[in-house]
Amino acid sequence: MALLATIGRRSLGLFERLGRGHLFLLSVLIRIPGLLLRPRLLLQQMWSVGVESLLIIAVSGSFVGMVLGLQGYNTLVTFGAQASLGVVVAKSLLRELGPVISALLFAGRAGSALTAEIGFMKATEQLSAMEMMAVDPMARVVVPRFVAGVLSMPLLAAIFTAIGIMGGYFCGTGLLGVDEGAFWSQMQAKVMLVQDVFNGVLVKSLVFGAVVSWIAVFEGYDAVPTSEGVSAATTRTVVHSSLAILALDFVLTGLMFN
């Protein structure tokens, strides 16, 4: 009976937390139109969330592209199809690796930073001070960070994909001797704008950005106002965001490319 009681208690706690998270998301979405009156807040957060994540995105994208070029060449050369290396690199990055890896990096770098920042503001009672001064902390603190994460994620995924394709190009043509014209012409002929670029980079990255930003700001706003509570919330952000990205990637891939 004690085991059943523990399972039931934790299940109820999980559903209660999911309910609070969805109500929190609804309150954030309601306040988004008011952000148009304060564009400076949005630009500041886009710099913090997006621009400051460019370095890790660019470095990771280049190495992922080079690894794809190397592995793809070793597989394709067995069948005498090394001219299709550009297609393999581009489609792999556009459909899967670009959105997924950039979202995981975004969750690890920007998502954890958002949670820690909001959690620290709660622990030091800055959010309570805003409420006492008749300033809505949701509109002032949470909404700009959420919108900045949603808007920054597609841009970061596009940069990751572009740098990854260039990395595969340099590895394939410069190191492995693939014909440069065949690399680009095959890519131009086989990569589709809607099916690959739109569905892969734009739609997936928008969904991942919204989910990661939602988890990050909710965990920070809901964190226990202590150093241990903020640390636990930051850990939960990275873990839950990573699991959500991988699960949503399976669902979106099944819907888009079935």
Backbone as CSV, one residue per row, in Angstrom:
resi,resn,N_x,N_y,N_z,CA_x,CA_y,CA_z,C_x,C_y,C_z
1,MET,0.817,-1.210,0.000,0.000,0.000,0.000,0.855,1.266,0.000
2,ALA,1.986,1.206,0.689,2.859,2.376,0.712,3.408,2.674,-0.686
3,LEU,3.738,1.607,-1.435,4.228,1.794,-2.797,3.144,2.408,-3.687
4,LEU,1.932,1.911,-3.583,0.830,2.467,-4.375,0.563,3.927,-4.004
5,ALA,0.657,4.229,-2.717,0.442,5.610,-2.282,1.514,6.531,-2.832
6,THR,2.752,6.053,-2.872,3.842,6.867,-3.419,3.650,7.118,-4.911
7,ILE,3.274,6.040,-5.637,3.035,6.196,-7.078,1.889,7.169,-7.328
8,GLY,0.814,7.030,-6.580,-0.321,7.929,-6.756,0.026,9.371,-6.421
9,ARG,0.785,9.567,-5.345,1.160,10.919,-4.948,2.037,11.578,-6.007
10,ARG,2.986,10.835,-6.531,3.862,11.402,-7.558,3.114,11.632,-8.874
11,SER,2.171,10.749,-9.201,1.390,10.951,-10.420,0.524,12.200,-10.306
12,LEU,-0.116,12.381,-9.162,-0.923,13.583,-8.959,-0.050,14.839,-8.987
13,GLY,1.149,14.741,-8.416,2.055,15.888,-8.461,2.489,16.223,-9.874
14,LEU,2.691,15.180,-10.697,3.069,15.414,-12.089,1.956,16.119,-12.852
15,PHE,0.720,15.633,-12.700,-0.398,16.260,-13.414,-0.662,17.674,-12.887
16,GLU,-0.473,17.871,-11.587,-0.663,19.219,-11.040,0.370,20.182,-11.600
17,ARG,1.597,19.716,-11.743,2.650,20.568,-12.294,2.412,20.835,-13.785
18,LEU,1.939,19.837,-14.518,1.603,20.053,-15.928,0.482,21.078,-16.074
19,GLY,-0.508,21.001,-15.193,-1.589,21.973,-15.244,-1.106,23.386,-14.964
20,ARG,-0.243,23.537,-13.959,0.294,24.861,-13.666,1.151,25.372,-14.812
21,GLY,1.880,24.474,-15.461,2.702,24.882,-16.591,1.872,25.382,-17.756
22,HIS,0.752,24.725,-18.039,-0.096,25.163,-19.142,-0.823,26.469,-18.818
23,LEU,-1.240,26.642,-17.568,-1.830,27.926,-17.178,-0.793,29.049,-17.249
24,PHE,0.439,28.722,-16.894,1.523,29.705,-17.005,1.748,30.091,-18.464
25,LEU,1.749,29.100,-19.359,1.916,29.389,-20.791,0.780,30.258,-21.308
26,LEU,-0.447,29.982,-20.865,-1.591,30.790,-21.302,-1.433,32.241,-20.851
27,SER,-0.996,32.450,-19.611,-0.800,33.815,-19.134,0.316,34.519,-19.881
28,VAL,1.341,33.771,-20.326,2.413,34.375,-21.118,1.891,34.784,-22.492
29,LEU,1.134,33.901,-23.137,0.616,34.200,-24.470,-0.327,35.400,-24.456
30,ILE,-1.097,35.545,-23.390,-2.015,36.673,-23.300,-1.257,37.994,-23.246
31,ARG,-0.080,37.986,-22.642,0.679,39.225,-22.457,1.602,39.551,-23.635
32,ILE,1.687,38.693,-24.634,2.607,38.948,-25.751,2.268,40.220,-26.520
33,PRO,0.988,40.538,-26.807,0.720,41.793,-27.543,1.247,43.035,-26.835
34,GLY,1.283,43.033,-25.500,1.809,44.189,-24.784,3.294,44.390,-24.982
35,LEU,3.997,43.337,-25.442,5.436,43.461,-25.676,5.743,44.401,-26.837
36,LEU,4.775,44.609,-27.733,4.995,45.512,-28.858,5.257,46.944,-28.398
37,LEU,4.789,47.281,-27.205,5.022,48.624,-26.670,6.413,48.763,-26.064
38,ARG,7.104,47.638,-25.859,8.448,47.670,-25.262,9.413,46.842,-26.116
39,PRO,9.678,47.263,-27.339,10.558,46.464,-28.208,11.996,46.401,-27.709
40,ARG,12.409,47.375,-26.913,13.795,47.355,-26.426,14.053,46.146,-25.535
41,LEU,13.060,45.772,-24.724,13.218,44.576,-23.890,13.429,43.340,-24.746
42,LEU,12.668,43.236,-25.830,12.798,42.078,-26.720,14.173,42.052,-27.382
43,LEU,14.657,43.193,-27.841,15.963,43.236,-28.494,17.081,42.879,-27.520
44,GLN,16.971,43.335,-26.290,17.984,42.985,-25.289,18.027,41.480,-25.043
45,GLN,16.857,40.858,-24.948,16.824,39.422,-24.700,17.237,38.616,-25.919
46,MET,16.928,39.101,-27.117,17.390,38.404,-28.311,18.907,38.447,-28.421
47,TRP,19.513,39.539,-27.984,20.980,39.584,-27.942,21.515,38.563,-26.938
48,SER,20.899,38.530,-25.752,21.376,37.628,-24.705,21.144,36.166,-25.070
49,VAL,19.965,35.875,-25.620,19.611,34.487,-25.910,20.190,34.012,-27.230
50,GLY,20.126,34.868,-28.257,20.510,34.442,-29.597,21.941,34.748,-29.969
51,VAL,22.322,36.010,-29.899,23.656,36.405,-30.370,24.747,35.763,-29.524
52,GLU,24.541,35.710,-28.228,25.562,35.134,-27.355,25.639,33.617,-27.452
53,SER,24.718,33.000,-28.175,24.783,31.553,-28.437,25.401,31.234,-29.784
54,LEU,25.772,32.265,-30.547,26.267,32.033,-31.903,27.569,31.240,-31.926
55,LEU,28.446,31.484,-30.976,29.766,30.835,-31.013,29.643,29.323,-30.919
56,ILE,28.904,28.850,-29.932,28.775,27.400,-29.769,27.994,26.796,-30.935
57,ILE,27.034,27.544,-31.500,26.286,27.059,-32.654,27.203,26.928,-33.867
58,ALA,28.030,27.954,-34.115,28.901,27.949,-35.287,29.960,26.855,-35.184
59,VAL,30.596,26.732,-34.033,31.649,25.717,-33.871,31.062,24.316,-33.977
60,SER,29.954,24.085,-33.305,29.327,22.755,-33.362,28.860,22.426,-34.774
61,GLY,28.267,23.414,-35.466,27.798,23.170,-36.822,28.916,22.793,-37.773
62,SER,30.051,23.454,-37.646,31.169,23.137,-38.537,31.676,21.712,-38.321
63,PHE,31.805,21.309,-37.075,32.312,19.957,-36.812,31.281,18.884,-37.176
64,VAL,29.997,19.157,-36.921,28.966,18.193,-37.320,28.949,18.028,-38.833
65,GLY,29.080,19.131,-39.576,29.112,19.044,-41.034,30.315,18.266,-41.536
66,MET,31.478,18.479,-40.930,32.666,17.743,-41.357,32.557,16.258,-41.056
67,VAL,31.989,15.925,-39.906,31.786,14.508,-39.582,30.797,13.871,-40.551
68,LEU,29.740,14.603,-40.890,28.785,14.084,-41.873,29.450,13.856,-43.218
69,GLY,30.284,14.813,-43.646,30.986,14.643,-44.912,31.892,13.430,-44.907
70,LEU,32.604,13.225,-43.825,33.521,12.086,-43.738,32.764,10.759,-43.711
71,GLN,31.756,10.666,-42.847,30.996,9.420,-42.741,30.187,9.147,-44.011
72,GLY,29.591,10.201,-44.571,28.825,10.007,-45.803,29.698,9.545,-46.956
73,TYR,30.900,10.110,-47.065,31.807,9.705,-48.148,32.205,8.241,-47.985
74,ASN,32.543,7.833,-46.768,32.967,6.447,-46.542,31.859,5.454,-46.881
75,THR,30.607,5.868,-46.740,29.486,4.986,-47.082,29.188,5.018,-48.582
76,LEU,29.161,6.233,-49.153,28.773,6.370,-50.556,29.830,5.845,-51.509
77,VAL,31.107,5.925,-51.135,32.154,5.502,-52.058,32.091,3.994,-52.306
78,THR,31.493,3.260,-51.380,31.332,1.816,-51.562,30.435,1.512,-52.764
79,PHE,29.467,2.384,-53.007,28.524,2.195,-54.107,28.868,3.078,-55.304
80,GLY,29.974,3.759,-55.257,30.362,4.647,-56.349,29.459,5.858,-56.473
81,ALA,28.851,6.301,-55.362,27.890,7.415,-55.393,28.393,8.605,-54.593
82,GLN,29.728,8.788,-54.566,30.267,9.893,-53.777,29.854,11.265,-54.306
83,ALA,29.371,11.332,-55.548,28.882,12.615,-56.076,27.619,13.081,-55.358
84,SER,26.929,12.173,-54.693,25.711,12.530,-53.950,26.004,12.962,-52.519
85,LEU,27.264,13.220,-52.200,27.614,13.600,-50.829,26.907,14.892,-50.412
86,GLY,26.809,15.851,-51.316,26.137,17.099,-50.985,24.686,16.900,-50.589
87,VAL,23.993,16.001,-51.271,22.596,15.724,-50.944,22.483,15.112,-49.553
88,VAL,23.360,14.160,-49.254,23.314,13.491,-47.951,23.570,14.490,-46.832
89,VAL,24.585,15.331,-46.987,24.907,16.313,-45.955,23.770,17.312,-45.785
90,ALA,23.264,17.843,-46.901,22.233,18.875,-46.822,20.938,18.337,-46.227
91,LYS,20.473,17.187,-46.703,19.211,16.656,-46.198,19.329,16.229,-44.743
92,SER,20.462,15.671,-44.357,20.636,15.280,-42.950,20.594,16.491,-42.034
93,LEU,21.236,17.563,-42.454,21.253,18.771,-41.626,19.910,19.486,-41.646
94,LEU,19.315,19.604,-42.822,18.066,20.352,-42.920,16.918,19.641,-42.204
95,ARG,16.836,18.340,-42.355,15.682,17.625,-41.810,15.837,17.295,-40.333
96,GLU,17.036,16.891,-39.896,17.174,16.364,-38.548,18.248,17.066,-37.722
97,LEU,19.487,16.930,-38.147,20.585,17.323,-37.276,20.625,18.815,-36.993
98,GLY,20.298,19.630,-38.000,20.318,21.071,-37.781,19.353,21.517,-36.697
99,PRO,18.049,21.259,-36.845,17.101,21.676,-35.798,17.328,20.991,-34.450
100,VAL,17.620,19.688,-34.461,17.701,18.947,-33.204,18.945,19.341,-32.409
101,ILE,20.111,19.313,-33.034,21.339,19.612,-32.296,21.379,21.074,-31.869
102,SER,20.948,21.979,-32.742,20.924,23.387,-32.347,19.942,23.610,-31.196
103,ALA,18.811,22.889,-31.179,17.865,23.013,-30.066,18.454,22.461,-28.774
104,LEU,19.176,21.344,-28.856,19.828,20.804,-27.662,20.888,21.768,-27.132
105,LEU,21.664,22.359,-28.031,22.651,23.348,-27.609,21.971,24.587,-27.038
106,PHE,20.864,24.990,-27.651,20.105,26.141,-27.163,19.574,25.878,-25.755
107,ALA,19.080,24.661,-25.521,18.575,24.321,-24.196,19.692,24.318,-23.160
108,GLY,20.855,23.786,-23.538,21.960,23.720,-22.594,22.566,25.063,-22.275
109,ARG,22.613,25.954,-23.273,23.239,27.253,-23.042,22.215,28.319,-22.643
110,ALA,21.252,28.606,-23.523,20.310,29.699,-23.283,19.197,29.297,-22.303
111,GLY,18.665,28.073,-22.441,17.586,27.652,-21.559,17.996,27.628,-20.101
112,SER,19.159,27.057,-19.823,19.632,27.028,-18.440,19.915,28.428,-17.918
113,ALA,20.416,29.314,-18.786,20.678,30.687,-18.367,19.383,31.421,-18.028
114,LEU,18.328,31.214,-18.839,17.044,31.844,-18.553,16.481,31.372,-17.218
115,THR,16.543,30.064,-16.978,16.028,29.537,-15.711,16.807,30.079,-14.528
116,ALA,18.130,30.074,-14.627,18.950,30.562,-13.516,18.704,32.048,-13.263
117,GLU,18.547,32.827,-14.336,18.343,34.266,-14.179,17.017,34.567,-13.499
118,ILE,15.931,33.954,-13.989,14.623,34.200,-13.385,14.563,33.622,-11.973
119,GLY,15.145,32.438,-11.782,15.169,31.853,-10.442,15.942,32.697,-9.450
120,PHE,17.057,33.285,-9.876,17.830,34.170,-8.998,17.039,35.433,-8.671
121,MET,16.307,35.961,-9.657,15.466,37.140,-9.397,14.367,36.811,-8.389
122,LYS,13.855,35.594,-8.449,12.845,35.191,-7.471,13.459,34.979,-6.095
123,ALA,14.640,34.366,-6.060,15.286,34.106,-4.776,15.685,35.396,-4.066
124,THR,16.068,36.415,-4.813,16.451,37.700,-4.216,15.264,38.662,-4.113
125,GLU,14.050,38.155,-4.334,12.798,38.909,-4.167,12.691,40.107,-5.100
126,GLN,13.364,40.049,-6.239,13.205,41.119,-7.219,11.823,41.076,-7.866
127,LEU,11.299,39.868,-8.092,9.961,39.757,-8.667,8.904,40.282,-7.705
128,SER,9.064,39.988,-6.425,8.124,40.523,-5.433,8.200,42.037,-5.353
129,ALA,9.414,42.575,-5.488,9.565,44.033,-5.471,8.856,44.671,-6.664
130,MET,8.916,44.015,-7.835,8.191,44.538,-8.995,6.689,44.569,-8.731
131,GLU,6.158,43.508,-8.134,4.732,43.478,-7.839,4.344,44.583,-6.874
132,MET,5.191,44.870,-5.886,4.902,45.942,-4.933,4.929,47.314,-5.607
133,MET,5.688,47.451,-6.700,5.736,48.717,-7.433,4.723,48.744,-8.581
134,ALA,3.766,47.810,-8.567,2.708,47.738,-9.578,3.276,47.462,-10.968
135,VAL,4.378,46.716,-11.035,4.953,46.279,-12.305,4.709,44.782,-12.440
136,ASP,4.116,44.382,-13.536,3.813,42.969,-13.764,5.100,42.223,-14.102
137,PRO,5.593,41.333,-13.225,6.843,40.626,-13.544,6.713,39.678,-14.728
138,MET,5.509,39.175,-14.973,5.330,38.311,-16.137,5.568,39.089,-17.428
139,ALA,4.982,40.275,-17.512,5.130,41.074,-18.733,6.522,41.674,-18.850
140,ARG,7.148,41.987,-17.729,8.440,42.664,-17.764,9.611,41.698,-17.884
141,VAL,9.498,40.527,-17.268,10.638,39.603,-17.182,10.431,38.367,-18.047
142,VAL,9.269,37.730,-17.929,9.071,36.410,-18.534,8.775,36.510,-20.022
143,VAL,7.833,37.360,-20.409,7.381,37.421,-21.800,8.506,37.798,-22.766
144,PRO,9.336,38.814,-22.501,10.434,39.109,-23.440,11.399,37.952,-23.629
145,ARG,11.673,37.221,-22.575,12.594,36.085,-22.681,11.972,34.932,-23.452
146,PHE,10.684,34.714,-23.255,10.003,33.656,-23.993,9.965,33.965,-25.490
147,VAL,9.553,35.162,-25.845,9.457,35.537,-27.259,10.837,35.553,-27.913
148,ALA,11.844,36.035,-27.185,13.204,36.052,-27.733,13.698,34.642,-28.025
149,GLY,13.377,33.690,-27.158,13.776,32.307,-27.414,13.083,31.716,-28.624
150,VAL,11.781,32.017,-28.777,11.034,31.492,-29.922,11.572,32.069,-31.232
151,LEU,11.890,33.361,-31.252,12.369,33.988,-32.481,13.825,33.638,-32.792
152,SER,14.619,33.420,-31.775,16.050,33.164,-31.995,16.328,31.752,-32.479
153,MET,15.490,30.802,-32.080,15.772,29.407,-32.394,15.812,29.116,-33.890
154,PRO,14.861,29.587,-34.727,14.975,29.332,-36.177,16.221,29.960,-36.791
155,LEU,16.606,31.144,-36.335,17.805,31.784,-36.867,19.053,30.980,-36.512
156,LEU,19.128,30.515,-35.278,20.278,29.706,-34.872,20.317,28.379,-35.630
157,ALA,19.156,27.762,-35.843,19.125,26.504,-36.592,19.547,26.716,-38.041
158,ALA,19.134,27.837,-38.639,19.541,28.122,-40.017,21.043,28.357,-40.110
159,ILE,21.605,29.073,-39.146,23.058,29.307,-39.137,23.802,28.000,-38.925
160,PHE,23.321,27.176,-38.005,23.942,25.866,-37.762,23.949,25.025,-39.042
161,THR,22.811,25.011,-39.744,22.706,24.207,-40.960,23.623,24.733,-42.059
162,ALA,23.645,26.053,-42.246,24.492,26.632,-43.293,25.972,26.365,-43.027
163,ILE,26.399,26.552,-41.790,27.810,26.299,-41.459,28.114,24.811,-41.561
164,GLY,27.144,23.958,-41.194,27.358,22.517,-41.328,27.518,22.089,-42.775
165,ILE,26.734,22.680,-43.675,26.878,22.349,-45.106,28.248,22.796,-45.617
166,MET,28.697,23.956,-45.185,30.025,24.418,-45.587,31.115,23.509,-45.027
167,GLY,30.924,23.033,-43.797,31.894,22.089,-43.240,31.939,20.792,-44.018
168,GLY,30.751,20.277,-44.408,30.737,19.071,-45.242,31.352,19.302,-46.602
169,TYR,31.154,20.514,-47.151,31.745,20.853,-48.450,33.273,20.865,-48.380
170,PHE,33.820,21.525,-47.377,35.276,21.590,-47.255,35.876,20.216,-46.982
171,CYS,35.189,19.416,-46.185,35.712,18.070,-45.900,35.614,17.185,-47.146
172,GLY,34.477,17.267,-47.866,34.287,16.390,-49.017,35.128,16.773,-50.212
173,THR,35.164,18.052,-50.557,35.895,18.480,-51.747,37.368,18.755,-51.457
174,GLY,37.649,19.309,-50.300,39.027,19.670,-49.997,39.880,18.518,-49.520
175,LEU,39.297,17.637,-48.716,40.074,16.544,-48.126,39.882,15.213,-48.840
176,LEU,38.676,14.965,-49.338,38.369,13.651,-49.889,38.297,13.625,-51.412
177,GLY,38.359,14.770,-52.062,38.439,14.814,-53.515,37.134,14.684,-54.253
178,VAL,35.993,14.954,-53.602,34.712,14.932,-54.303,34.655,16.115,-55.270
179,ASP,34.079,15.896,-56.435,33.976,16.960,-57.418,33.100,18.094,-56.883
180,GLU,33.615,19.311,-56.979,32.908,20.467,-56.432,31.593,20.731,-57.157
181,GLY,31.607,20.641,-58.484,30.383,20.870,-59.251,29.310,19.847,-58.949
182,ALA,29.716,18.584,-58.828,28.746,17.535,-58.508,28.165,17.731,-57.110
183,PHE,28.990,18.184,-56.182,28.527,18.405,-54.804,27.369,19.400,-54.785
184,TRP,27.565,20.556,-55.444,26.548,21.601,-55.396,25.379,21.318,-56.333
185,SER,25.636,20.763,-57.513,24.546,20.527,-58.466,23.585,19.450,-57.962
186,GLN,24.123,18.394,-57.390,23.256,17.359,-56.823,22.412,17.923,-55.681
187,MET,23.021,18.767,-54.860,22.285,19.380,-53.759,21.164,20.273,-54.291
188,GLN,21.470,21.068,-55.306,20.457,21.952,-55.888,19.292,21.167,-56.475
189,ALA,19.588,20.033,-57.080,18.546,19.268,-57.756,17.666,18.497,-56.780
190,LYS,18.206,18.030,-55.660,17.480,17.110,-54.782,16.891,17.758,-53.532
191,VAL,17.411,18.871,-53.088,16.889,19.515,-51.881,15.657,20.333,-52.231
192,MET,14.542,20.079,-51.530,13.273,20.748,-51.797,13.045,21.873,-50.792
193,LEU,12.492,22.969,-51.290,12.305,24.145,-50.439,11.298,23.878,-49.325
194,VAL,10.124,23.361,-49.675,9.078,23.171,-48.668,9.363,21.953,-47.809
195,GLN,9.637,20.830,-48.452,9.770,19.582,-47.712,11.003,19.555,-46.821
196,ASP,12.099,20.109,-47.277,13.338,20.046,-46.510,13.599,21.325,-45.703
197,VAL,13.619,22.457,-46.394,13.985,23.703,-45.719,12.866,24.189,-44.806
198,PHE,11.646,24.294,-45.342,10.542,24.840,-44.553,10.173,23.911,-43.398
199,ASN,9.911,22.643,-43.695,9.512,21.709,-42.642,10.627,21.452,-41.646
200,GLY,11.852,21.310,-42.156,12.945,20.960,-41.265,13.440,22.118,-40.428
201,VAL,13.936,23.145,-41.087,14.580,24.236,-40.351,13.564,25.148,-39.694
202,LEU,12.527,25.531,-40.415,11.611,26.544,-39.884,10.613,25.963,-38.884
203,VAL,9.833,24.967,-39.308,8.765,24.467,-38.448,9.326,23.775,-37.209
204,LYS,10.257,22.863,-37.411,10.810,22.144,-36.266,11.485,23.086,-35.278
205,SER,12.294,24.004,-35.782,13.016,24.893,-34.870,12.068,25.841,-34.139
206,LEU,10.980,26.260,-34.797,9.989,27.087,-34.100,9.337,26.315,-32.954
207,VAL,8.965,25.067,-33.213,8.363,24.247,-32.166,9.359,24.002,-31.031
208,PHE,10.588,23.650,-31.378,11.602,23.406,-30.351,11.876,24.678,-29.547
209,GLY,11.972,25.817,-30.230,12.227,27.067,-29.532,11.109,27.417,-28.571
210,ALA,9.853,27.219,-28.990,8.719,27.518,-28.113,8.719,26.607,-26.889
211,VAL,8.967,25.313,-27.091,8.926,24.366,-25.973,10.087,24.621,-25.003
212,VAL,11.285,24.805,-25.527,12.448,25.043,-24.655,12.285,26.350,-23.890
213,SER,11.837,27.400,-24.554,11.642,28.681,-23.873,10.560,28.575,-22.810
214,TRP,9.489,27.867,-23.127,8.412,27.665,-22.151,8.930,26.936,-20.915
215,ILE,9.631,25.845,-21.112,10.160,25.086,-19.979,11.136,25.938,-19.170
216,ALA,11.988,26.691,-19.851,13.010,27.468,-19.157,12.395,28.557,-18.279
217,VAL,11.475,29.336,-18.842,10.906,30.432,-18.050,9.976,29.888,-16.956
218,PHE,9.281,28.791,-17.229,8.407,28.232,-16.192,9.224,27.681,-15.024
219,GLU,10.278,26.947,-15.323,11.096,26.391,-14.250,11.732,27.503,-13.419
220,GLY,12.171,28.575,-14.075,12.740,29.675,-13.320,11.707,30.380,-12.464
221,TYR,10.525,30.621,-13.007,9.476,31.328,-12.272,8.907,30.469,-11.153
222,ASP,8.931,29.153,-11.344,8.350,28.225,-10.367,9.387,27.654,-9.409
223,ALA,10.640,28.090,-9.516,11.709,27.509,-8.701,11.532,27.861,-7.224
224,VAL,11.982,26.965,-6.381,12.032,27.268,-4.949,13.068,28.370,-4.723
225,PRO,12.718,29.451,-4.019,13.625,30.611,-3.925,14.812,30.397,-3.001
226,THR,15.591,29.377,-3.274,16.846,29.123,-2.573,17.898,28.742,-3.607
227,SER,19.157,28.713,-3.190,20.212,28.334,-4.131,20.036,26.892,-4.602
228,GLU,19.616,26.003,-3.687,19.381,24.621,-4.096,18.193,24.521,-5.039
229,GLY,17.161,25.315,-4.784,15.992,25.289,-5.656,16.291,25.792,-7.053
230,VAL,17.082,26.854,-7.164,17.448,27.370,-8.484,18.331,26.372,-9.221
231,SER,19.254,25.734,-8.500,20.103,24.723,-9.126,19.283,23.541,-9.634
232,ALA,18.327,23.081,-8.826,17.467,21.965,-9.262,16.609,22.369,-10.456
233,ALA,16.111,23.602,-10.465,15.296,24.061,-11.592,16.114,24.131,-12.874
234,THR,17.357,24.566,-12.775,18.226,24.620,-13.956,18.479,23.230,-14.506
235,THR,18.705,22.268,-13.616,18.905,20.885,-14.058,17.650,20.336,-14.734
236,ARG,16.498,20.620,-14.148,15.243,20.148,-14.751,15.020,20.760,-16.124
237,THR,15.406,22.010,-16.297,15.242,22.650,-17.602,16.000,21.908,-18.681
238,VAL,17.262,21.596,-18.420,18.073,20.915,-19.430,17.539,19.508,-19.696
239,VAL,17.188,18.773,-18.644,16.722,17.393,-18.815,15.374,17.350,-19.537
240,HIS,14.421,18.131,-19.053,13.085,18.107,-19.658,13.102,18.653,-21.079
241,SER,13.899,19.686,-21.328,13.984,20.236,-22.683,14.575,19.222,-23.646
242,SER,15.615,18.520,-23.234,16.234,17.529,-24.111,15.265,16.398,-24.441
243,LEU,14.554,15.909,-23.431,13.582,14.840,-23.682,12.445,15.332,-24.575
244,ALA,11.983,16.563,-24.335,10.898,17.102,-25.155,11.335,17.288,-26.598
245,ILE,12.553,17.725,-26.818,13.061,17.918,-28.186,13.094,16.597,-28.929
246,LEU,13.628,15.572,-28.302,13.743,14.276,-28.983,12.369,13.656,-29.235
247,ALA,11.456,13.781,-28.269,10.114,13.223,-28.470,9.360,13.990,-29.559
248,LEU,9.430,15.305,-29.534,8.747,16.106,-30.555,9.359,15.896,-31.934
249,ASP,10.657,15.648,-31.978,11.289,15.394,-33.270,10.716,14.142,-33.917
250,PHE,10.489,13.117,-33.120,9.880,11.896,-33.666,8.471,12.167,-34.181
251,VAL,7.680,12.909,-33.403,6.301,13.202,-33.798,6.271,14.054,-35.065
252,LEU,7.071,15.117,-35.089,7.071,16.007,-36.248,7.598,15.308,-37.497
253,THR,8.615,14.479,-37.336,9.142,13.740,-38.487,8.087,12.791,-39.045
254,GLY,7.348,12.126,-38.158,6.297,11.237,-38.627,5.195,11.982,-39.367
255,LEU,4.877,13.200,-38.929,3.827,13.985,-39.585,4.289,14.582,-40.891
256,MET,5.542,15.022,-40.953,6.020,15.745,-42.126,6.508,14.841,-43.244
257,PHE,7.228,13.787,-42.886,7.940,13.003,-43.891,7.404,11.589,-43.995
258,ASN,6.171,11.375,-43.589,5.592,10.025,-43.670,5.255,9.725,-45.128
